[in-house]
Each structure stands twice: as structure tokens, then as C-alpha cells.
Amino acid sequence: MPQLNPNPWFLIMLLTWSVFSLILQPKLLSFFTTNTPSNMTFTPTKTSPWTWPWT
């Protein structure tokens, strides 16, 4: 069964991931701007207790 032989496919996978990580990913990330952090105030939500119908 040739699909169980990892010899050629492992090298292809490593080369593909290295090309993606080193070349394509920085080029793609340069098109997207990251969100600037904003100062958000934390407002806790008020929860009401659960009323159980059988008590």
C-alpha cells in the first residue's frame, strides 16, 4: 500500500508548510490591519437567581 509509505509525503508536507509559513503568510498578513486595542470598562452583569418550580 503506497499511501502508508511516509517517505515522499513527509518531505512534501514539510516543504509546503515551510513555504506557507515563511513566504505566503507574511505576504497575506500585510493586507490585513489588526484591531487597535480599546479601553473598555468592565460592567458586571446582574444575574437573578433561578426560581425552581418544584420548591
DAGI-V158776 format. One record per residue. N is the residue number from 1. OMEGA is omega in whole degrees, -180 to 180 (999 if undefined). BURIAL is b if it has 24 or more other C-alpha atoms within 12 Angstrom, else e. Layout:
BEGIN
N/OMEGA/BURIAL  N/OMEGA/BURIAL
END
This chain:
BEGIN
1/-175/e  2/-178/e  3/179/e  4/179/e  5/-177/e  6/-174/e  7/-178/e  8/-171/e  9/179/e  10/178/e  11/178/e  12/179/e  13/179/e  14/179/e  15/179/e  16/-180/e  17/179/e  18/176/e  19/179/e  20/-175/e  21/-173/e  22/-174/e  23/-173/e  24/-176/e  25/177/e  26/178/e  27/180/e  28/-179/e  29/179/e  30/179/e  31/-176/e  32/175/e  33/179/e  34/179/e  35/177/e  36/-179/e  37/180/e  38/178/e  39/-180/e  40/177/e  41/-178/e  42/176/e  43/-179/e  44/179/e  45/180/e  46/-180/e  47/178/e  48/-179/e  49/-179/e  50/177/e  51/-180/e  52/-175/e  53/-176/e  54/177/e  55/999/e
END
